[in-house]
Protein backbone atom coordinates (compact mmCIF):
# COMPACT_ATOMS: atom_id res chain seq x y z
CA UNK A 1 0.00 0.00 0.00
CA UNK A 2 2.80 2.39 0.93
CA UNK A 3 4.65 1.66 -2.32
CA UNK A 4 1.52 2.31 -4.40
CA UNK A 5 0.94 5.63 -2.66
CA UNK A 6 4.55 6.68 -3.24
CA UNK A 7 4.32 5.62 -6.90
CA UNK A 8 1.10 7.54 -7.39
CA UNK A 9 2.64 10.60 -5.73
CA UNK A 10 5.68 10.44 -8.01
CA UNK A 11 3.49 10.11 -11.11
CA UNK A 12 1.24 13.06 -10.22
CA UNK A 13 0.86 15.81 -12.85
CA UNK A 14 3.55 18.47 -12.70
CA UNK A 15 1.57 21.71 -12.69
CA UNK A 16 4.01 24.02 -11.00
CA UNK A 17 4.93 25.72 -14.27
CA UNK A 18 1.29 26.51 -14.99
CA UNK A 19 0.69 27.72 -11.43
CA UNK A 20 3.82 29.88 -11.50
CA UNK A 21 2.68 31.44 -14.79
CA UNK A 22 -0.73 32.24 -13.31
CA UNK A 23 0.89 33.80 -10.23
CA UNK A 24 3.17 35.90 -12.44
CA UNK A 25 0.22 37.15 -14.51
CA UNK A 26 -1.75 38.06 -11.38
CA UNK A 27 1.29 39.87 -9.93
CA UNK A 28 1.76 41.84 -13.15
CA UNK A 29 -1.92 42.80 -13.20
CA UNK A 30 -1.71 44.02 -9.60
CA UNK A 31 1.39 46.09 -10.37
CA UNK A 32 -0.26 47.53 -13.48
CA UNK A 33 -3.50 48.41 -11.64
CA UNK A 34 -1.56 49.98 -8.78
CA UNK A 35 0.36 52.16 -11.21
CA UNK A 36 -2.93 53.64 -12.42
CA UNK A 37 -3.99 54.92 -9.00
CA UNK A 38 -4.09 58.70 -8.90
CA UNK A 39 -4.35 60.85 -5.77
CA UNK A 40 -5.77 64.21 -6.76
CA UNK A 41 -5.50 67.15 -4.38
CA UNK A 42 -2.66 65.72 -2.33
CA UNK A 43 1.00 64.92 -2.72
CA UNK A 44 0.74 61.80 -0.55
CA UNK A 45 0.68 58.37 -2.10
CA UNK A 46 -1.90 55.70 -1.44
CA UNK A 47 0.15 53.90 1.19
CA UNK A 48 0.64 57.08 3.18
CA UNK A 49 -3.08 57.85 3.04
CA UNK A 50 -3.88 54.32 4.28
CA UNK A 51 -1.49 54.82 7.21
CA UNK A 52 -3.15 58.14 8.00
CA UNK A 53 -6.57 56.45 8.10
CA UNK A 54 -5.27 53.76 10.47
CA UNK A 55 -3.64 56.44 12.61
CA UNK A 56 -6.95 58.29 12.76
CA UNK A 57 -8.76 55.14 13.93
CA UNK A 58 -6.25 54.58 16.75
CA UNK A 59 -6.14 58.31 17.60
CA UNK A 60 -9.76 59.42 17.17
CA UNK A 61 -11.08 62.89 17.86
CA UNK A 62 -12.53 62.36 21.33
CA UNK A 63 -14.43 65.66 21.24
CA UNK A 64 -16.40 64.41 18.23
CA UNK A 65 -16.65 60.85 19.52
CA UNK A 66 -18.32 61.86 22.79
CA UNK A 67 -20.18 64.90 21.49
CA UNK A 68 -23.87 64.50 22.43
CA UNK A 69 -25.16 67.18 20.06
CA UNK A 70 -26.68 66.51 16.64
CA UNK A 71 -23.21 66.78 15.10
CA UNK A 72 -21.61 64.16 17.35
CA UNK A 73 -20.93 60.53 16.62
CA UNK A 74 -23.53 59.13 19.11
CA UNK A 75 -26.39 61.05 17.48
CA UNK A 76 -25.28 60.10 13.97
CA UNK A 77 -25.02 56.43 14.98
CA UNK A 78 -28.48 56.59 16.56
CA UNK A 79 -29.89 58.09 13.36
CA UNK A 80 -28.27 55.32 11.33
CA UNK A 81 -29.70 52.63 13.62
CA UNK A 82 -33.16 54.20 13.42
CA UNK A 83 -33.04 54.29 9.61
CA UNK A 84 -32.00 50.63 9.47
CA UNK A 85 -34.49 49.49 12.13
CA UNK A 86 -37.54 51.31 10.81
CA UNK A 87 -36.63 50.39 7.25
CA UNK A 88 -36.49 46.73 8.27
CA UNK A 89 -39.83 46.91 10.09
CA UNK A 90 -41.63 48.59 7.18
CA UNK A 91 -40.08 46.23 4.65
CA UNK A 92 -40.93 43.15 6.72
CA UNK A 93 -44.56 44.24 7.15
CA UNK A 94 -44.96 44.88 3.41
CA UNK A 95 -43.29 41.56 2.61
CA UNK A 96 -45.80 39.44 4.55
CA UNK A 97 -48.85 39.87 2.24
CA UNK A 98 -46.59 39.95 -0.83
CA UNK A 99 -45.01 36.65 0.19
CA UNK A 100 -48.37 34.96 0.80
CA UNK A 101 -49.57 36.12 -2.64
CA UNK A 102 -46.39 34.81 -4.26
CA UNK A 103 -46.34 31.38 -2.56
CA UNK A 104 -47.22 28.75 -5.14
CA UNK A 105 -48.69 26.39 -2.53
CA UNK A 106 -51.29 28.93 -1.35
CA UNK A 107 -52.25 30.97 -4.41
CA UNK A 108 -52.94 30.13 -8.06
CA UNK A 109 -49.91 29.78 -10.29
CA UNK A 110 -50.52 32.97 -12.37
CA UNK A 111 -50.91 35.11 -9.24
CA UNK A 112 -47.78 33.62 -7.66
CA UNK A 113 -45.86 34.17 -10.90
CA UNK A 114 -46.84 37.85 -11.06
CA UNK A 115 -45.87 38.30 -7.42
CA UNK A 116 -42.44 36.78 -8.02
CA UNK A 117 -41.92 39.00 -11.06
CA UNK A 118 -42.69 42.04 -8.91
CA UNK A 119 -40.22 40.91 -6.23
CA UNK A 120 -37.53 40.28 -8.84
CA UNK A 121 -38.09 43.76 -10.29
CA UNK A 122 -37.65 45.31 -6.85
CA UNK A 123 -34.44 43.37 -6.23
CA UNK A 124 -32.79 44.32 -9.53
CA UNK A 125 -32.40 48.02 -8.64
CA UNK A 126 -29.37 48.81 -6.41
CA UNK A 127 -29.85 50.62 -3.13
CA UNK A 128 -27.85 53.60 -4.38
CA UNK A 129 -30.31 54.13 -7.23
CA UNK A 130 -33.29 53.95 -4.85
CA UNK A 131 -31.54 56.43 -2.59
CA UNK A 132 -31.01 58.92 -5.40
CA UNK A 133 -34.62 58.51 -6.52
CA UNK A 134 -36.10 59.12 -3.06
CA UNK A 135 -33.77 62.07 -2.45
CA UNK A 136 -35.28 63.69 -5.54
CA UNK A 137 -38.79 63.05 -4.18
CA UNK A 138 -38.44 63.81 -0.46
CA UNK A 139 -35.20 65.77 -0.37
CA UNK A 140 -32.01 64.72 1.43
CA UNK A 141 -32.35 63.41 4.93
CA UNK A 142 -33.20 60.41 7.06
CA UNK A 143 -36.66 59.93 5.53
CA UNK A 144 -35.15 59.22 2.12
CA UNK A 145 -32.90 56.63 3.75
CA UNK A 146 -35.88 55.06 5.51
CA UNK A 147 -37.81 54.69 2.24
CA UNK A 148 -34.75 53.26 0.53
CA UNK A 149 -34.13 50.69 3.25
CA UNK A 150 -37.80 49.69 3.25
CA UNK A 151 -37.93 49.06 -0.49
CA UNK A 152 -34.59 47.26 -0.54
CA UNK A 153 -35.74 45.05 2.34
CA UNK A 154 -38.89 43.99 0.48
CA UNK A 155 -36.94 42.26 -2.28
CA UNK A 156 -34.85 40.01 -0.04
CA UNK A 157 -37.28 39.49 2.85
CA UNK A 158 -40.15 38.55 0.53
CA UNK A 159 -38.02 35.89 -1.14
CA UNK A 160 -37.06 34.38 2.21
CA UNK A 161 -40.65 34.51 3.43
CA UNK A 162 -41.85 32.69 0.31
CA UNK A 163 -39.40 29.86 0.93
CA UNK A 164 -40.60 29.57 4.53
CA UNK A 165 -44.25 29.51 3.46
CA UNK A 166 -43.64 26.87 0.79
CA UNK A 167 -41.90 24.67 3.37
CA UNK A 168 -44.95 24.57 5.63
CA UNK A 169 -45.88 21.21 7.10
CA UNK A 170 -49.32 20.68 5.57
CA UNK A 171 -49.97 17.63 7.76
CA UNK A 172 -50.46 19.95 10.73
CA UNK A 173 -53.12 21.86 8.81
CA UNK A 174 -54.80 18.61 7.80
CA UNK A 175 -54.91 17.52 11.42
CA UNK A 176 -56.44 20.81 12.51
CA UNK A 177 -58.95 20.61 9.68
CA UNK A 178 -59.91 17.11 10.76
CA UNK A 179 -60.39 18.38 14.31
CA UNK A 180 -62.94 20.90 13.03
CA UNK A 181 -60.84 24.04 13.50
CA UNK A 182 -61.85 27.22 11.76
CA UNK A 183 -59.67 29.05 9.24
CA UNK A 184 -58.49 31.52 11.91
CA UNK A 185 -57.63 28.68 14.29
CA UNK A 186 -55.62 26.94 11.57
CA UNK A 187 -53.71 30.15 10.94
CA UNK A 188 -53.24 30.77 14.66
CA UNK A 189 -52.17 27.27 15.70
CA UNK A 190 -50.93 25.71 12.44
CA UNK A 191 -49.30 28.39 10.29
CA UNK A 192 -48.01 31.13 12.57
CA UNK A 193 -46.05 28.83 14.95
CA UNK A 194 -44.18 27.46 11.95
CA UNK A 195 -43.53 30.79 10.26
CA UNK A 196 -42.78 33.18 13.12
CA UNK A 197 -39.25 31.89 13.94
CA UNK A 198 -38.24 32.03 10.26
CA UNK A 199 -39.86 35.42 9.75
CA UNK A 200 -38.19 36.90 12.83
CA UNK A 201 -34.78 35.43 11.98
CA UNK A 202 -35.00 36.80 8.43
CA UNK A 203 -35.97 40.26 9.68
CA UNK A 204 -33.05 40.31 12.15
CA UNK A 205 -30.62 39.22 9.44
CA UNK A 206 -31.94 41.94 7.13
CA UNK A 207 -31.48 44.50 9.90
CA UNK A 208 -27.77 43.62 10.01
CA UNK A 209 -27.55 44.26 6.27
CA UNK A 210 -29.56 47.48 6.48
CA UNK A 211 -27.31 48.83 9.21
CA UNK A 212 -24.32 48.64 6.88
CA UNK A 213 -26.28 49.88 3.86
CA UNK A 214 -27.61 52.85 5.85
CA UNK A 215 -24.03 53.90 6.50
CA UNK A 216 -23.22 53.80 2.79
CA UNK A 217 -26.44 55.61 1.83
CA UNK A 218 -25.30 58.59 3.84
CA UNK A 219 -22.78 59.20 1.07
CA UNK A 220 -25.59 60.26 -1.27
CA UNK A 221 -27.37 62.36 1.34
CA UNK A 222 -29.89 59.81 2.62
CA UNK A 223 -29.16 60.49 6.29
CA UNK A 224 -26.98 58.60 8.71
CA UNK A 225 -23.29 58.71 9.44
CA UNK A 226 -22.01 58.22 5.88
CA UNK A 227 -22.05 61.89 4.83
CA UNK A 228 -19.91 63.20 7.76
CA UNK A 229 -17.52 60.31 7.18
CA UNK A 230 -16.95 61.09 3.52
CA UNK A 231 -16.67 64.83 4.25
CA UNK A 232 -14.00 64.17 6.88
CA UNK A 233 -12.05 61.88 4.56
CA UNK A 234 -12.26 64.27 1.61
CA UNK A 235 -10.93 67.07 3.85
CA UNK A 236 -8.15 64.76 5.18
CA UNK A 237 -9.37 65.19 8.76
CA UNK A 238 -8.23 61.73 9.73
CA UNK A 239 -8.90 62.11 13.46
CA UNK A 240 -12.56 62.91 12.78
CA UNK A 241 -12.80 60.05 10.28
CA UNK A 242 -11.19 57.76 12.85
CA UNK A 243 -13.72 58.80 15.50
CA UNK A 244 -16.62 58.04 13.15
CA UNK A 245 -15.13 54.70 12.07
CA UNK A 246 -14.39 53.71 15.67
CA UNK A 247 -17.98 54.39 16.71
CA UNK A 248 -19.27 52.53 13.66
CA UNK A 249 -17.09 49.49 14.37
CA UNK A 250 -18.31 49.30 17.97
CA UNK A 251 -21.93 49.68 16.85
CA UNK A 252 -21.70 46.94 14.21
CA UNK A 253 -20.01 44.52 16.60
CA UNK A 254 -22.61 45.18 19.30
CA UNK A 255 -25.55 44.75 16.92
CA UNK A 256 -23.98 41.60 15.44
CA UNK A 257 -23.55 40.08 18.90
CA UNK A 258 -27.13 40.88 19.94
CA UNK A 259 -28.67 39.67 16.68
CA UNK A 260 -26.68 36.42 16.81
CA UNK A 261 -27.95 35.74 20.33
CA UNK A 262 -31.55 36.37 19.23
CA UNK A 263 -31.27 34.17 16.13
CA UNK A 264 -29.77 31.31 18.15
CA UNK A 265 -32.61 31.65 20.67
CA UNK A 266 -35.19 31.53 17.88
CA UNK A 267 -33.52 28.52 16.23
CA UNK A 268 -33.44 26.55 19.48
CA UNK A 269 -36.92 27.59 20.55
C-alpha positions as CSV (number, residue, x, y, z in Angstrom):
1,X,0.0,0.0,0.0
2,X,2.8,2.4,0.9
3,X,4.7,1.7,-2.3
4,X,1.5,2.3,-4.4
5,X,0.9,5.6,-2.7
6,X,4.6,6.7,-3.2
7,X,4.3,5.6,-6.9
8,X,1.1,7.5,-7.4
9,X,2.6,10.6,-5.7
10,X,5.7,10.4,-8.0
11,X,3.5,10.1,-11.1
12,X,1.2,13.1,-10.2
13,X,0.9,15.8,-12.8
14,X,3.5,18.5,-12.7
15,X,1.6,21.7,-12.7
16,X,4.0,24.0,-11.0
17,X,4.9,25.7,-14.3
18,X,1.3,26.5,-15.0
19,X,0.7,27.7,-11.4
20,X,3.8,29.9,-11.5
21,X,2.7,31.4,-14.8
22,X,-0.7,32.2,-13.3
23,X,0.9,33.8,-10.2
24,X,3.2,35.9,-12.4
25,X,0.2,37.2,-14.5
26,X,-1.7,38.1,-11.4
27,X,1.3,39.9,-9.9
28,X,1.8,41.8,-13.2
29,X,-1.9,42.8,-13.2
30,X,-1.7,44.0,-9.6
31,X,1.4,46.1,-10.4
32,X,-0.3,47.5,-13.5
33,X,-3.5,48.4,-11.6
34,X,-1.6,50.0,-8.8
35,X,0.4,52.2,-11.2
36,X,-2.9,53.6,-12.4
37,X,-4.0,54.9,-9.0
38,X,-4.1,58.7,-8.9
39,X,-4.3,60.9,-5.8
40,X,-5.8,64.2,-6.8
41,X,-5.5,67.2,-4.4
42,X,-2.7,65.7,-2.3
43,X,1.0,64.9,-2.7
44,X,0.7,61.8,-0.5
45,X,0.7,58.4,-2.1
46,X,-1.9,55.7,-1.4
47,X,0.1,53.9,1.2
48,X,0.6,57.1,3.2
49,X,-3.1,57.8,3.0
50,X,-3.9,54.3,4.3
51,X,-1.5,54.8,7.2
52,X,-3.2,58.1,8.0
53,X,-6.6,56.4,8.1
54,X,-5.3,53.8,10.5
55,X,-3.6,56.4,12.6
56,X,-7.0,58.3,12.8
57,X,-8.8,55.1,13.9
58,X,-6.2,54.6,16.7
59,X,-6.1,58.3,17.6
60,X,-9.8,59.4,17.2
61,X,-11.1,62.9,17.9
62,X,-12.5,62.4,21.3
63,X,-14.4,65.7,21.2
64,X,-16.4,64.4,18.2
65,X,-16.6,60.8,19.5
66,X,-18.3,61.9,22.8
67,X,-20.2,64.9,21.5
68,X,-23.9,64.5,22.4
69,X,-25.2,67.2,20.1
70,X,-26.7,66.5,16.6
71,X,-23.2,66.8,15.1
72,X,-21.6,64.2,17.3
73,X,-20.9,60.5,16.6
74,X,-23.5,59.1,19.1
75,X,-26.4,61.1,17.5
76,X,-25.3,60.1,14.0
77,X,-25.0,56.4,15.0
78,X,-28.5,56.6,16.6
79,X,-29.9,58.1,13.4
80,X,-28.3,55.3,11.3
81,X,-29.7,52.6,13.6
82,X,-33.2,54.2,13.4
83,X,-33.0,54.3,9.6
84,X,-32.0,50.6,9.5
85,X,-34.5,49.5,12.1
86,X,-37.5,51.3,10.8
87,X,-36.6,50.4,7.2
88,X,-36.5,46.7,8.3
89,X,-39.8,46.9,10.1
90,X,-41.6,48.6,7.2
91,X,-40.1,46.2,4.6
92,X,-40.9,43.2,6.7
93,X,-44.6,44.2,7.2
94,X,-45.0,44.9,3.4
95,X,-43.3,41.6,2.6
96,X,-45.8,39.4,4.5
97,X,-48.9,39.9,2.2
98,X,-46.6,39.9,-0.8
99,X,-45.0,36.6,0.2
100,X,-48.4,35.0,0.8
101,X,-49.6,36.1,-2.6
102,X,-46.4,34.8,-4.3
103,X,-46.3,31.4,-2.6
104,X,-47.2,28.8,-5.1
105,X,-48.7,26.4,-2.5
106,X,-51.3,28.9,-1.4
107,X,-52.2,31.0,-4.4
108,X,-52.9,30.1,-8.1
109,X,-49.9,29.8,-10.3
110,X,-50.5,33.0,-12.4
111,X,-50.9,35.1,-9.2
112,X,-47.8,33.6,-7.7
113,X,-45.9,34.2,-10.9
114,X,-46.8,37.8,-11.1
115,X,-45.9,38.3,-7.4
116,X,-42.4,36.8,-8.0
117,X,-41.9,39.0,-11.1
118,X,-42.7,42.0,-8.9
119,X,-40.2,40.9,-6.2
120,X,-37.5,40.3,-8.8
121,X,-38.1,43.8,-10.3
122,X,-37.7,45.3,-6.8
123,X,-34.4,43.4,-6.2
124,X,-32.8,44.3,-9.5
125,X,-32.4,48.0,-8.6
126,X,-29.4,48.8,-6.4
127,X,-29.9,50.6,-3.1
128,X,-27.9,53.6,-4.4
129,X,-30.3,54.1,-7.2
130,X,-33.3,53.9,-4.8
131,X,-31.5,56.4,-2.6
132,X,-31.0,58.9,-5.4
133,X,-34.6,58.5,-6.5
134,X,-36.1,59.1,-3.1
135,X,-33.8,62.1,-2.5
136,X,-35.3,63.7,-5.5
137,X,-38.8,63.1,-4.2
138,X,-38.4,63.8,-0.5
139,X,-35.2,65.8,-0.4
140,X,-32.0,64.7,1.4
141,X,-32.4,63.4,4.9
142,X,-33.2,60.4,7.1
143,X,-36.7,59.9,5.5
144,X,-35.2,59.2,2.1
145,X,-32.9,56.6,3.8
146,X,-35.9,55.1,5.5
147,X,-37.8,54.7,2.2
148,X,-34.8,53.3,0.5
149,X,-34.1,50.7,3.3
150,X,-37.8,49.7,3.3
151,X,-37.9,49.1,-0.5
152,X,-34.6,47.3,-0.5
153,X,-35.7,45.0,2.3
154,X,-38.9,44.0,0.5
155,X,-36.9,42.3,-2.3
156,X,-34.8,40.0,0.0
157,X,-37.3,39.5,2.8
158,X,-40.2,38.6,0.5
159,X,-38.0,35.9,-1.1
160,X,-37.1,34.4,2.2
161,X,-40.7,34.5,3.4
162,X,-41.8,32.7,0.3
163,X,-39.4,29.9,0.9
164,X,-40.6,29.6,4.5
165,X,-44.3,29.5,3.5
166,X,-43.6,26.9,0.8
167,X,-41.9,24.7,3.4
168,X,-44.9,24.6,5.6
169,X,-45.9,21.2,7.1
170,X,-49.3,20.7,5.6
171,X,-50.0,17.6,7.8
172,X,-50.5,20.0,10.7
173,X,-53.1,21.9,8.8
174,X,-54.8,18.6,7.8
175,X,-54.9,17.5,11.4
176,X,-56.4,20.8,12.5
177,X,-58.9,20.6,9.7
178,X,-59.9,17.1,10.8
179,X,-60.4,18.4,14.3
180,X,-62.9,20.9,13.0
181,X,-60.8,24.0,13.5
182,X,-61.9,27.2,11.8
183,X,-59.7,29.0,9.2
184,X,-58.5,31.5,11.9
185,X,-57.6,28.7,14.3
186,X,-55.6,26.9,11.6
187,X,-53.7,30.2,10.9
188,X,-53.2,30.8,14.7
189,X,-52.2,27.3,15.7
190,X,-50.9,25.7,12.4
191,X,-49.3,28.4,10.3
192,X,-48.0,31.1,12.6
193,X,-46.0,28.8,14.9
194,X,-44.2,27.5,11.9
195,X,-43.5,30.8,10.3
196,X,-42.8,33.2,13.1
197,X,-39.2,31.9,13.9
198,X,-38.2,32.0,10.3
199,X,-39.9,35.4,9.8
200,X,-38.2,36.9,12.8
201,X,-34.8,35.4,12.0
202,X,-35.0,36.8,8.4
203,X,-36.0,40.3,9.7
204,X,-33.1,40.3,12.2
205,X,-30.6,39.2,9.4
206,X,-31.9,41.9,7.1
207,X,-31.5,44.5,9.9
208,X,-27.8,43.6,10.0
209,X,-27.5,44.3,6.3
210,X,-29.6,47.5,6.5
211,X,-27.3,48.8,9.2
212,X,-24.3,48.6,6.9
213,X,-26.3,49.9,3.9
214,X,-27.6,52.9,5.8
215,X,-24.0,53.9,6.5
216,X,-23.2,53.8,2.8
217,X,-26.4,55.6,1.8
218,X,-25.3,58.6,3.8
219,X,-22.8,59.2,1.1
220,X,-25.6,60.3,-1.3
221,X,-27.4,62.4,1.3
222,X,-29.9,59.8,2.6
223,X,-29.2,60.5,6.3
224,X,-27.0,58.6,8.7
225,X,-23.3,58.7,9.4
226,X,-22.0,58.2,5.9
227,X,-22.0,61.9,4.8
228,X,-19.9,63.2,7.8
229,X,-17.5,60.3,7.2
230,X,-16.9,61.1,3.5
231,X,-16.7,64.8,4.2
232,X,-14.0,64.2,6.9
233,X,-12.0,61.9,4.6
234,X,-12.3,64.3,1.6
235,X,-10.9,67.1,3.9
236,X,-8.2,64.8,5.2
237,X,-9.4,65.2,8.8
238,X,-8.2,61.7,9.7
239,X,-8.9,62.1,13.5
240,X,-12.6,62.9,12.8
241,X,-12.8,60.0,10.3
242,X,-11.2,57.8,12.9
243,X,-13.7,58.8,15.5
244,X,-16.6,58.0,13.2
245,X,-15.1,54.7,12.1
246,X,-14.4,53.7,15.7
247,X,-18.0,54.4,16.7
248,X,-19.3,52.5,13.7
249,X,-17.1,49.5,14.4
250,X,-18.3,49.3,18.0
251,X,-21.9,49.7,16.8
252,X,-21.7,46.9,14.2
253,X,-20.0,44.5,16.6
254,X,-22.6,45.2,19.3
255,X,-25.5,44.7,16.9
256,X,-24.0,41.6,15.4
257,X,-23.6,40.1,18.9
258,X,-27.1,40.9,19.9
259,X,-28.7,39.7,16.7
260,X,-26.7,36.4,16.8
261,X,-28.0,35.7,20.3
262,X,-31.5,36.4,19.2
263,X,-31.3,34.2,16.1
264,X,-29.8,31.3,18.2
265,X,-32.6,31.7,20.7
266,X,-35.2,31.5,17.9
267,X,-33.5,28.5,16.2
268,X,-33.4,26.5,19.5
269,X,-36.9,27.6,20.5
